[in-house]
Amino acid sequence: MRNAPTILHLDMDAFFAQAEQASKPSLRGKAVVVGGLGPRGVVATASYEARVFGVHSAMPMAQARRLAPNAAYLFPRGAFYRRISDQVMTLLRALSPLVEPLSLDEAFVDLEAGEAAWDSESARLAGVRLRADIRAVTGLTGSVGLAASKMLAKIASEQAKPDGLVLIEPGTERALLAPMSVRTLPGVGPATRDHLRRAGITTIEDMAEAGEDELVRLLGKAHGHALYAMALARDDRPVVAERETKSVSVEDTYDVDIHDRLRVELEVRRLADRCVRRLRGAGLSGRTIVLKVRRYDFSTLTRSETLRGPTDDPGVVREAAARLLDSVDTTGGVRLLGVGVSGLADFTQEDLFAQAAEEERADAPEDEVAEEPVVAEAAPAEHRWRPGLDVLHAELGHGWVQGSGLGRVTVRFETPDSEVGRVRTFRIDDPALEPADPLPLVRRRPDEPRPADGGGELPVVRPGNSR
């Protein structure tokens, strides 16, 4: 444990939903839910206005619609969120070389390593400036926790939500943790919580008083030792700048079960190609190919095959995935398919036998093999116009899709810096309407100072533990 709160945890507030509200003036202050919109979709993020109705992440979308029928339900814009995430991570890396991203919207920062903080006051000032810079660059808000360890910094950022900053002073950790639920500690899920509750342990103070031997008896050696240390606020884990990637995978859930075996095979080929593109984008290769199949009855099967050497060849991955599929019965229907690669390395060793088999195919270009027309045939034309996606009209300009169906698409024409826009409806094949790229949330003037230059007044830190 450190003697100063120089570990910072940043968590953007309801990231996807907040980004959608910022880009769509008509949704500001309203309930917004982002996620899969099909009957089997799940909630990725819900705005704080939607959370009032009980909507939360990982909830089935159908349940969310029952709880908040009047919320705006939007399809995720992944590239848009990644662009904002890159801006935020750039600001974090300006503070320190030790930044440990946990997801697009969450990261630890070692302020001491970057000489951005060395005591409580300098750490608080660094957190205040970071929040101001994030708002200036992205237009969004994030919550900051500061503490002497990663565990406590994350707890502090949870207390700071939304749009706040909480600093835990060294020496106060035990008193802060004592009344909290055991679920507060990382590694305590519902099953562990219930097991501890049956033993009369419900708070972190109860864990500390139970003693290490009792926790080991209840939970096993590794888990018991780790949780006892955390109950005493002991956490010496360092901030790690590069987290090792263990696997790369992609998967799709289908609104309607796939029964046609040929369609299943073509979907697996398409997923294999997507997986390889992601693998190559990360500069990696892998030895083990993994196929995941969730059938109509929710049973999930995984099959894997380990090659003689790592590869990033799409033909090799497609062939391996196809072989794995041969051993899976899909006659009852398939609701989810996934392809992954593990055993990662930063070099490749070509599989000559698979390569030879690939050369025996028809001489069609590889891109033609990968681009099967199945998705276009299987999906209604309206799926091109998913709610929340950006569009451009030849006369009316930039807007976003509010909904589509029955051969029509409804668009609201507004931009991040406009007033609430008007709504128009078009035929889905209107030649004047086309998909568009998202607009930036903040337009910076050429003469405007960068946040790092100290432009703008620092916001007041909100005290307390409001969520």
C-alpha positions, 0 to 999 in steps of 0.5 A: 500500500502507498502512503498517498492516493496516487492511483486514479480510476476513471469511469465514464458515466453511462458511456454509450448512452451519454455519448448518444445524448450528447450527439442528439439534442432531442435525447438530452435529459431523457431515458436512453437505452443502448444495446441489441434491439432484437428480441434476444438483445441485451442492454449495453448501457442505460442512461441515468434517466433510464436507470430510474425505471430499473433498467441496467446493463446486461438486462434482456432488452425485452425486459427493459422495454417493459420497464421503460416503454417510452425510452429511446432504444438505440443500436450501438455505434461502436466506431463512434465510441472507440473514437471518443475512448481514444481521446480519453485514453490520450488524456490519461497517457498525458498524465502517466506512462502507466495507464491500464485500460479495463474497457473503452470507458474505464482505466487505472492510472499511476499518477506517481509514475508520471510525476503528476501527483505525490500527495493528496492535494496534488492527486486531487488537483490532477483528478479535477484537471482530468475531468475538466479536460475530458469535458473540454475534449469530448463533451462528456463527463467521467467519475474519478476515484483516487486512493492508495490502491487499485481496489480502493480507487475503483470503489471511490469512483463508484462512490463518485458517480455520476460526474464527481470525484472522491479521494480516499485518504490513506489511513481511513480505508478500514473505516470506509470499507467496514460497513460495505457489503461483501459484494463491494470486493472484487471476486465476490459474486452472487454465489460467494455472497450467498455462501458467506451470508449463510455463515453470518458474514454480510459486510466487509467488517464481518469478513475481517472479524471472521479471520483468515482461517475461517475465510479459507475454510469457507472459500478455499485457500486462494480465494480466502487469502485474497478476500481477507487481504482485501477486507483489511484494505490490502491491495498491492497490485500495480498498474500494468500498462500492457494487459496481455491479450489471451484470445481474440473472438467474435460472435453473433446472436440471431433474432431467429434461430438458424435451422439451415445447415448451409446458412450455419456453415456460411455464418461460421466462415463469415465469423472466422474472417471477422476474427482474423481481421481483428487478429491482424489488426492487433498484430497477433496470430494464434494456435488454437481455434475455438468454435462456440455454438448456442443451440435453440435450447440454450445449451452452449457447446465449445469445440477447439483445435490446436494447430502446429503453429500460430497463424493469422491466415483466414483460410486456415482459420476458416478450415479449422472452424469448419472442421469443428462445426462438423462435430456439432449437431445443429438440427434443432436450430442455432441462436448464437455462433462464435469463432475465436483464436487463442494461444496468441503470438506475435508471429505466424507459422504457415500451416502448409497442409491447410494452405495446400487445401485452400489452393485446391479450391476454385480460383475465386479471389479470397475476398469473394469467398469471405463476402457471402451474400447470406446476411443481406438475404436474411435480414430485412431491408429496414436493418440498414436503418437501425435506430440511432445510426447516422444518415445524410440527406442530400437536401436536409443534411445530417440526421439520425434514424428514429425508427424504420419499418413497413418500407419507411424510415423516420429521421430526425435532422439534428447535430450535436451543436444544433437545436432539437431537430425536425422529423421526416419520414422517407421510403427506405430506398429514397436515393437522397438518403444514405448512411453517414459517419458520426459527427464529432461531439466537440468542434474545436476552433483553430485558435482555441487553447488545448485543455492541457494549456490550462484553458478554462476554469477548473470545476468545483469538486463535488464531495460525498458519495452520491451515485 
